[in-house]
Structure formats: C-alpha cells, structure tokens
C-alpha cells in the first residue's frame, strides 16, 4: 500500500516510534466483525469484541449477501472500533431510563441499530440522513433491525433548530476524510489531501453548530470520526469548547483494549489505531452540554390518526403485546411507540419522515395486507400466521424474488422462515404463490 506522502509525513510525526507497527498493520487484512441483534434468534460466534456486549469477530469474511440471516436483521456487519460508542453511551447516560436520541449522520445504519439495541424500549430514536439515496439504504437497514421506536428522516442538520432542547443524546458520526479506513477503502486514500482534511473539518464544525441548539442542557453529544487528523478531531472539539459551555466526559476503558486517551488542553477524546486495537482507525469524544436552550411550544394540527375499532380488532394479535399504538397514514397502518405519540405529531410536521415506526399493513377496503416490515419486526406474533420453513437454497430464491414451489394447496398470507427467523411474506393462492419480497431489496448475487 502506497500512502499519500503528506499523510505519511503527518502520521510519522504523530506516531514516532509506533510508526513501523502502524505501517505494517496497514498491509494486513482488516478484521471482519458483526454485531448481533439481541432480540432475534442467532448463533453466537466464539471471538467476542471486548468493548461491546453483542459484537463479535469472524475468522473469515463470508459472502454476507448469500446469508439469509443477514437480510433478516439477525446481525449487522460493523467495524469493531466503531462499536466503542457503546461505552460512550453506557458510561454517560442511564440507558435504562427513557432517552430521546438523534443519530444525525446515520446512513447506512450501524450507529442507529446499535443505539436501538442499547436504549430502553421506552426510548425513542430519530435516525437522520440528509442525502435521500443514502436515507433509503438507512431505512432498509432500520426495518431489517425490526425496532419500532424510531423515526427515519432526511433533513439538513440546521432543520433540527426547530426543536430546541429536544434531544437527550445526539450522535454525530461526522463525514470525514476517512484516514482510518485506508486499508478497507482505497477510494478514501486516493481522494485524501490536506486540503480535503481542512474542508471536512469546516463541514464538521457547521454540522455540530447547526444541531447544537436541539440538545438539552446536560444532554450528551457523542462526536466520532473514522479519521486520525487533529483538525477533524481535537481542533474541532477545542473550537466547540471555546464557543459553547461544555464538559468532556471521561471513560473507564480497559488498558488491554489498546484505546488511546487523548488530552489536549481541556479537550478529552479517545482514539483507536489499528496497530493497537483489533479494528480500524476511529475517534470518539463525549461532550456534555452545560448551557440552557429555551423550550419551544408548538400549536400544531393533529397529524396522527388512530385506526378504527374494527381495524384494531383485526390487527391487534398480529403483534406481541407491547406498549404501542396503531395509527393510520393514508392506506398504511403503522405501529408506533405509545409514549411518543404527541412527539411524533410534532416531528411529522417539522421534519421530513422517510419511515415512521413499523408498517404493519396496507388497508384495501376491508382487507389488510401485511407489510414486509411487520415480518422483520421483533414484535411480530409469528404464531398467528401460517409459516413455511425454507432451506438455504429456497431462502436465497425467495430473496431473489424467484418463483417458489412451496405451500401448494394452501391459501392466504404466510411467513417464510429460515432457521426459525422470518424473512418476509408470500401469498398462497392454492396452485401457486406470489413472492412478496420487496422488489427494491432483492439480491442479484448467485452462489
């Protein structure tokens, strides 16, 4: 691997005697790691990532596209170092209490799915991605994870100033120069320059400044990047400390993990280097807000419509009992977290929602057609539906939207299952079936 000369000069100066070990590590393959969904049935790999409860290393990188459990949201493929955010959240907040959180730069969904697993069921997450195409990928991954206490939006960071003091936790995994991913991402290395680092730092400052008013007093900003540069990390945090009232939160981390504590003036952060940590480059800081934002009250027309009694009777046993409410949006029936009904009305008005809770069904006259998101929901009541168990070959055919010859002679909607986990729906028509897997999600890879 030939590194950009300016990058090598900067890293040699920073790492000094550690430079040879760092350089050697960049010639090695990146470790492969996954994070399990705690609410879905799964086999547990042997090698655990020590700083996260559900993260594991794999001995080799499989073809994830050809694993139906990947598409069922049983696990998420995520870089190990980035799972360090779990320590930031757990050590700075009471995760057993209700928390209103924002993942500002959320695509493709690693941090958001991690937050959903960490926070209590009575918490609520706004998962945001400003770029619409990336927001679609984010929506797919959120739906596969199967939690409903989440709203996916596609807003610019400045839009959240409409919600002053609204969030207890804001995660800004800031777009960066990607120095920590060079051995995984050749494109990031080719695009790297000192000028690009400086542009990224300016963009990151704007993002943090725009979203800052929406954080509550005593709320937590979790700032992270996958880069080493001081401009994008320590210097940005120093800028924040110079302009806002903040307090940096110290973490207790095991020395054996290899994470480096970074102290620069009154700035405190944590950096992962691949020659010290079994993962890629990563930076993390936990900032507590010490200033007050005046709350804003809204007089908004109610935009949340409850479903009819008849519809509720038809659908109530489609999901396991939990604290939820069915609401109607056009022809769709959604399941949303009951404690946040009023907040959802505000968010529907002020933001640009992409998905809202769990889409349970589409209503056509007096009939209810189950939505794919329901099949993937951690709350789906599988015993209330016909179930068809698929082999690996059949499951992959289903995910390609190929024709299946299963369930012949039966009629009605059925869940297709792989290793005890729902993959989606089919509509049995007696002598044939309709494969209801979403066309936009189908896999193209052949074994």
C-alpha positions as CSV (number, residue, x, y, z in Angstrom):
1,X,0.0,0.0,0.0
2,X,1.4,3.4,-1.1
3,X,0.2,6.1,1.3
4,X,-0.2,9.7,0.2
5,X,3.2,11.4,1.0
6,X,1.6,14.2,3.1
7,X,-0.4,11.7,5.1
8,X,2.7,9.6,5.8
9,X,4.6,12.7,7.0
10,X,1.9,13.7,9.4
11,X,1.5,10.2,10.8
12,X,5.2,9.7,11.2
13,X,5.3,12.9,13.2
14,X,2.4,11.9,15.4
15,X,3.2,8.2,16.0
16,X,7.0,8.5,16.1
17,X,8.3,5.1,17.4
18,X,4.9,3.5,16.7
19,X,5.0,4.3,13.0
20,X,6.6,1.0,11.9
21,X,3.9,-1.1,13.7
22,X,1.2,1.2,12.3
23,X,2.6,0.9,8.7
24,X,2.9,-2.9,9.0
25,X,-0.7,-3.3,10.2
26,X,-1.9,-1.4,7.1
27,X,-0.6,-4.3,4.9
28,X,-2.8,-6.8,6.8
29,X,-6.4,-7.7,6.1
30,X,-9.0,-5.8,8.1
31,X,-10.7,-7.9,10.7
32,X,-14.3,-8.8,10.0
33,X,-16.8,-8.1,12.7
34,X,-20.6,-8.2,13.3
35,X,-23.0,-7.1,15.9
36,X,-25.9,-9.4,16.8
37,X,-29.5,-8.2,17.2
38,X,-30.3,-9.0,20.8
39,X,-34.0,-9.6,20.0
40,X,-33.6,-12.0,17.2
41,X,-32.6,-15.7,17.3
42,X,-28.9,-16.2,16.4
43,X,-25.9,-18.4,16.7
44,X,-23.2,-16.7,18.8
45,X,-19.6,-16.6,17.3
46,X,-16.7,-17.5,19.5
47,X,-14.5,-14.4,19.5
48,X,-16.1,-11.5,21.3
49,X,-15.3,-7.8,20.9
50,X,-14.5,-6.8,24.5
51,X,-16.0,-3.3,24.5
52,X,-19.4,-4.2,23.3
53,X,-21.9,-6.8,24.5
54,X,-23.1,-8.1,21.2
55,X,-20.1,-7.6,18.9
56,X,-18.0,-10.5,17.6
57,X,-15.1,-11.1,15.2
58,X,-15.4,-13.7,12.5
59,X,-12.5,-15.9,11.4
60,X,-13.0,-15.1,7.8
61,X,-15.3,-12.8,5.7
62,X,-18.2,-14.7,4.3
63,X,-20.4,-13.6,1.4
64,X,-22.9,-11.8,3.6
65,X,-25.3,-11.3,0.6
66,X,-25.8,-15.0,0.4
67,X,-26.7,-15.4,4.1
68,X,-30.5,-15.1,4.6
69,X,-30.0,-14.2,8.3
70,X,-28.2,-11.0,7.3
71,X,-31.2,-9.9,5.3
72,X,-33.5,-10.9,8.3
73,X,-31.7,-8.4,10.6
74,X,-30.2,-11.1,12.8
75,X,-26.9,-9.2,12.7
76,X,-25.3,-6.1,11.3
77,X,-21.9,-6.1,9.7
78,X,-20.0,-3.3,11.5
79,X,-16.4,-2.3,12.0
80,X,-15.2,-3.2,15.5
81,X,-13.7,0.1,16.6
82,X,-16.8,2.0,15.9
83,X,-18.7,-0.2,18.4
84,X,-16.8,1.8,21.1
85,X,-19.7,4.2,21.0
86,X,-21.4,1.7,23.3
87,X,-19.0,2.6,26.1
88,X,-19.7,6.3,25.4
89,X,-23.4,5.9,25.8
90,X,-23.4,3.5,28.7
91,X,-20.9,5.5,30.8
92,X,-22.5,8.9,30.2
93,X,-26.3,8.1,30.4
94,X,-28.8,6.0,32.3
95,X,-29.7,3.7,29.5
96,X,-32.5,2.0,31.5
97,X,-34.4,5.3,31.5
98,X,-36.3,6.8,28.6
99,X,-33.9,8.7,26.3
100,X,-34.8,10.8,23.2
101,X,-31.9,10.4,20.8
102,X,-30.8,11.7,17.4
103,X,-28.4,10.0,15.1
104,X,-27.7,12.9,12.8
105,X,-25.5,11.4,10.0
106,X,-26.9,7.9,10.3
107,X,-26.5,6.1,7.0
108,X,-26.0,3.2,6.4
109,X,-27.3,2.5,9.9
110,X,-24.6,0.9,12.1
111,X,-24.8,3.5,14.9
112,X,-28.6,3.7,14.7
113,X,-29.2,-0.1,15.0
114,X,-26.6,-0.1,17.8
115,X,-28.4,2.7,19.7
116,X,-31.7,0.9,19.3
117,X,-30.2,-2.2,20.9
118,X,-28.6,-0.2,23.7
119,X,-31.5,2.1,24.7
120,X,-34.6,1.1,26.7
121,X,-37.9,0.2,24.9
122,X,-39.4,3.4,26.2
123,X,-36.7,5.5,24.5
124,X,-37.1,7.0,21.0
125,X,-34.6,7.5,18.2
126,X,-34.6,9.9,15.2
127,X,-32.3,8.4,12.6
128,X,-31.4,11.0,10.1
129,X,-29.6,11.1,6.7
130,X,-29.7,14.3,4.6
131,X,-28.8,12.6,1.3
132,X,-32.0,11.0,0.1
133,X,-30.5,8.0,-1.7
134,X,-28.5,7.1,1.5
135,X,-31.6,7.6,3.5
136,X,-33.3,4.8,1.5
137,X,-30.4,2.5,2.5
138,X,-30.7,3.6,6.1
139,X,-34.5,2.9,6.0
140,X,-33.9,-0.6,4.7
141,X,-31.4,-1.4,7.5
142,X,-33.6,0.1,10.2
143,X,-36.6,-2.0,9.0
144,X,-34.5,-5.2,9.0
145,X,-33.4,-4.5,12.6
146,X,-37.1,-4.6,13.5
147,X,-37.5,-2.0,16.2
148,X,-40.4,0.4,16.1
149,X,-39.3,3.2,18.5
150,X,-37.6,5.0,15.6
151,X,-38.3,7.6,13.0
152,X,-36.1,7.8,9.9
153,X,-35.8,11.3,8.5
154,X,-33.9,13.1,5.6
155,X,-33.2,16.6,6.9
156,X,-30.3,19.0,6.9
157,X,-28.7,19.4,10.3
158,X,-29.9,23.0,10.6
159,X,-33.6,21.8,10.4
160,X,-33.3,20.5,13.9
161,X,-33.0,24.0,15.2
162,X,-36.8,23.9,15.0
163,X,-36.6,21.5,18.0
164,X,-34.6,23.4,20.7
165,X,-33.6,21.4,23.7
166,X,-35.4,18.4,22.4
167,X,-32.8,15.6,22.5
168,X,-31.1,13.9,25.5
169,X,-28.5,12.4,23.2
170,X,-27.1,13.4,19.8
171,X,-24.7,11.2,17.9
172,X,-22.7,12.9,15.2
173,X,-20.7,10.3,13.3
174,X,-19.3,13.1,11.2
175,X,-18.5,12.8,7.5
176,X,-14.7,12.8,7.4
177,X,-11.5,12.3,5.3
178,X,-11.6,8.6,6.1
179,X,-8.0,8.1,7.1
180,X,-8.9,5.3,9.5
181,X,-10.3,3.2,6.7
182,X,-7.5,3.3,4.2
183,X,-6.8,-0.4,4.2
184,X,-10.5,-1.1,3.6
185,X,-11.3,1.8,1.3
186,X,-8.9,2.6,-1.5
187,X,-11.1,5.4,-2.8
188,X,-10.7,7.3,0.5
189,X,-7.0,7.1,0.2
190,X,-7.0,8.3,-3.4
191,X,-9.2,11.3,-2.5
192,X,-7.1,12.2,0.5
193,X,-5.3,15.6,0.7
194,X,-4.5,18.1,3.4
195,X,-7.0,20.4,1.7
196,X,-9.7,17.8,1.9
197,X,-9.0,17.3,5.6
198,X,-9.5,21.1,6.1
199,X,-12.7,21.1,4.1
200,X,-14.0,18.1,6.2
201,X,-13.1,20.0,9.4
202,X,-15.1,23.0,8.3
203,X,-18.1,20.9,7.3
204,X,-18.0,19.1,10.7
205,X,-18.0,22.4,12.6
206,X,-21.1,23.5,10.6
207,X,-22.9,20.3,11.3
208,X,-22.2,20.5,15.1
209,X,-23.1,24.2,15.2
210,X,-26.3,23.6,13.3
211,X,-27.6,20.8,15.5
212,X,-26.3,22.1,18.9
213,X,-29.4,24.1,19.8
214,X,-31.5,20.9,19.7
215,X,-29.5,19.3,22.5
216,X,-30.9,19.6,26.0
217,X,-29.0,21.1,28.9
218,X,-27.0,18.3,30.5
219,X,-27.5,16.3,27.2
220,X,-24.8,14.3,25.6
221,X,-23.1,15.0,22.2
222,X,-21.3,11.8,21.1
223,X,-18.9,13.0,18.4
224,X,-17.0,10.4,16.3
225,X,-15.0,10.2,13.1
226,X,-13.1,7.4,11.3
227,X,-10.0,9.6,10.8
228,X,-6.8,10.5,12.7
229,X,-6.4,14.2,11.8
230,X,-6.3,16.6,14.7
231,X,-8.1,19.2,12.5
232,X,-11.2,16.9,12.4
233,X,-11.0,15.7,16.0
234,X,-9.1,17.7,18.7
235,X,-9.2,21.0,17.0
236,X,-12.9,20.8,16.3
237,X,-13.6,19.9,19.9
238,X,-11.4,22.8,21.0
239,X,-13.5,25.1,18.8
240,X,-16.6,23.7,20.4
241,X,-15.2,24.2,23.9
242,X,-14.2,27.8,23.0
243,X,-17.6,28.7,21.8
244,X,-20.0,26.7,23.9
245,X,-20.4,25.7,27.6
246,X,-19.3,22.1,27.6
247,X,-17.8,19.4,29.8
248,X,-15.9,16.4,28.5
249,X,-16.9,13.0,29.9
250,X,-14.1,10.6,30.9
251,X,-14.5,6.9,30.1
252,X,-13.1,4.0,32.1
253,X,-11.7,1.7,29.4
254,X,-9.6,-1.5,29.9
255,X,-5.9,-0.9,29.1
256,X,-5.9,-4.3,27.2
257,X,-8.3,-2.8,24.6
258,X,-5.5,-0.6,23.3
259,X,-7.6,2.6,23.0
260,X,-5.5,5.7,23.4
261,X,-6.8,8.5,25.6
262,X,-6.3,11.9,24.0
263,X,-5.9,15.0,26.2
264,X,-5.3,18.3,24.5
265,X,-5.8,21.3,26.8
266,X,-9.3,20.9,28.2
267,X,-10.3,18.5,25.3
268,X,-10.7,14.8,26.0
269,X,-11.2,12.1,23.5
270,X,-10.4,8.5,22.6
271,X,-8.5,7.3,19.5
272,X,-8.2,3.8,18.0
273,X,-5.2,2.9,15.9
274,X,-5.2,-0.5,14.0
275,X,-1.8,-1.5,15.4
276,X,-3.1,-1.1,19.0
277,X,-6.8,-2.1,18.6
278,X,-8.2,-5.1,16.6
279,X,-10.1,-2.8,14.3
280,X,-9.8,0.3,12.1
281,X,-9.0,3.9,12.9
282,X,-11.6,5.7,15.0
283,X,-12.0,8.7,17.2
284,X,-14.6,9.3,19.9
285,X,-15.4,12.1,22.3
286,X,-18.3,12.5,24.8
287,X,-19.4,16.1,25.4
288,X,-22.0,17.2,28.0
289,X,-23.9,20.4,27.3
290,X,-23.8,22.9,30.2
291,X,-26.0,25.7,28.8
292,X,-29.8,26.0,28.6
293,X,-31.9,26.2,25.4
294,X,-35.4,27.7,25.9
295,X,-38.0,25.1,25.2
296,X,-40.4,25.8,22.3
297,X,-44.1,25.0,22.5
298,X,-46.0,24.1,19.3
299,X,-49.6,24.6,18.3
300,X,-49.9,22.1,15.5
301,X,-52.8,20.4,13.9
302,X,-53.0,16.8,15.0
303,X,-51.4,14.8,12.3
304,X,-51.7,11.3,13.9
305,X,-54.9,9.4,13.2
306,X,-55.8,6.3,15.3
307,X,-57.2,3.4,13.4
308,X,-60.8,2.3,13.6
309,X,-62.1,-0.1,16.3
310,X,-62.8,-2.7,13.6
311,X,-59.2,-2.4,12.2
312,X,-57.8,-2.6,15.7
313,X,-59.7,-5.8,16.4
314,X,-58.4,-7.3,13.1
315,X,-54.8,-6.4,13.7
316,X,-54.3,-6.5,17.5
317,X,-53.0,-10.1,17.6
318,X,-50.6,-9.6,14.6
319,X,-48.0,-8.3,17.1
320,X,-46.9,-9.5,20.5
321,X,-48.2,-7.4,23.4
322,X,-46.0,-4.2,23.9
323,X,-46.5,-0.5,24.5
324,X,-47.6,0.5,21.1
325,X,-50.5,2.2,19.2
326,X,-51.8,1.6,15.7
327,X,-52.1,4.8,13.6
328,X,-53.3,5.4,10.0
329,X,-51.2,7.2,7.4
330,X,-53.1,7.2,4.1
331,X,-53.7,3.5,3.3
332,X,-50.9,2.3,5.6
333,X,-51.4,1.2,9.2
334,X,-48.3,1.8,11.4
335,X,-47.4,0.6,14.9
336,X,-45.7,3.4,16.9
337,X,-44.3,3.7,20.4
338,X,-47.2,4.9,22.6
339,X,-45.2,7.2,24.9
340,X,-44.1,9.3,21.8
341,X,-47.5,9.8,20.1
342,X,-47.5,13.5,20.8
343,X,-43.9,13.9,19.9
344,X,-44.4,12.1,16.6
345,X,-47.1,14.6,15.7
346,X,-44.5,17.4,16.2
347,X,-41.9,15.5,14.2
348,X,-44.2,14.7,11.4
349,X,-44.9,18.4,10.9
350,X,-41.4,19.8,11.3
351,X,-39.2,17.1,9.7
352,X,-39.1,15.0,6.5
353,X,-40.0,11.5,7.6
354,X,-39.0,8.5,5.5
355,X,-40.3,5.8,7.7
356,X,-42.3,6.0,10.9
357,X,-42.4,3.1,13.3
358,X,-43.3,-0.3,11.9
359,X,-45.5,-0.5,8.8
360,X,-47.9,-3.3,9.8
361,X,-50.4,-3.5,6.9
362,X,-51.9,-1.9,3.9
363,X,-55.7,-1.5,4.1
364,X,-57.7,-2.2,0.9
365,X,-61.4,-1.8,1.7
366,X,-62.0,-4.3,4.5
367,X,-58.8,-6.4,3.8
368,X,-55.4,-6.0,5.5
369,X,-52.3,-6.9,3.5
370,X,-49.3,-7.5,5.8
371,X,-46.3,-5.2,5.2
372,X,-42.7,-6.6,4.9
373,X,-41.6,-4.5,7.9
374,X,-44.1,-6.5,10.1
375,X,-42.3,-9.7,9.1
376,X,-39.0,-8.3,10.3
377,X,-40.4,-6.7,13.4
378,X,-39.1,-8.0,16.7
379,X,-42.8,-7.8,17.9
380,X,-44.4,-9.9,15.1
381,X,-46.6,-12.6,16.5
382,X,-45.4,-15.5,14.3
383,X,-47.8,-18.0,15.8
384,X,-50.8,-16.0,14.4
385,X,-49.7,-16.7,10.8
386,X,-49.1,-19.7,8.6
387,X,-45.3,-20.4,8.5
388,X,-43.2,-22.0,5.8
389,X,-39.7,-23.2,6.6
390,X,-37.2,-22.8,3.8
391,X,-33.9,-24.4,3.0
392,X,-30.9,-22.3,2.3
393,X,-31.5,-22.7,-1.5
394,X,-35.2,-21.8,-1.2
395,X,-34.4,-18.8,1.1
396,X,-32.0,-17.4,-1.4
397,X,-34.5,-18.0,-4.2
398,X,-37.1,-16.1,-2.1
399,X,-34.6,-13.2,-1.6
400,X,-34.1,-13.0,-5.4
401,X,-37.9,-12.9,-5.9
402,X,-37.7,-16.1,-7.9
403,X,-40.7,-18.4,-8.3
404,X,-41.1,-20.8,-5.3
405,X,-42.9,-24.1,-5.2
406,X,-43.7,-24.3,-1.5
407,X,-47.0,-24.2,0.4
408,X,-49.0,-25.7,-2.6
409,X,-52.7,-26.3,-1.9
410,X,-53.0,-23.6,0.8
411,X,-54.4,-20.1,0.6
412,X,-53.7,-16.9,2.5
413,X,-50.6,-14.9,3.6
414,X,-47.8,-16.9,5.1
415,X,-44.5,-16.0,6.8
416,X,-41.4,-17.6,5.2
417,X,-38.9,-18.7,7.7
418,X,-35.2,-19.6,7.7
419,X,-33.6,-21.2,10.7
420,X,-36.6,-20.0,12.8
421,X,-36.4,-16.4,11.7
422,X,-38.9,-14.6,9.5
423,X,-37.7,-13.4,6.1
424,X,-40.9,-12.0,4.7
425,X,-44.3,-12.9,3.2
426,X,-45.8,-14.9,0.4
427,X,-49.4,-15.0,-0.7
428,X,-50.6,-18.6,-1.1
429,X,-53.1,-19.0,-4.0
430,X,-53.7,-22.7,-3.9
431,X,-51.8,-23.8,-7.0
432,X,-49.2,-21.1,-6.9
433,X,-47.9,-18.3,-4.7
434,X,-46.9,-14.7,-5.0
435,X,-43.4,-13.8,-3.7
436,X,-44.0,-10.6,-1.7
437,X,-40.3,-9.7,-1.0
438,X,-39.7,-6.0,-1.8
439,X,-38.5,-5.7,-5.4
440,X,-36.0,-3.0,-4.4
441,X,-34.4,-5.2,-1.9
442,X,-33.9,-8.4,-3.9
443,X,-30.4,-9.8,-4.2
444,X,-28.8,-10.2,-7.6
445,X,-25.8,-12.4,-6.5
446,X,-25.8,-16.0,-7.5
447,X,-23.9,-18.6,-5.5
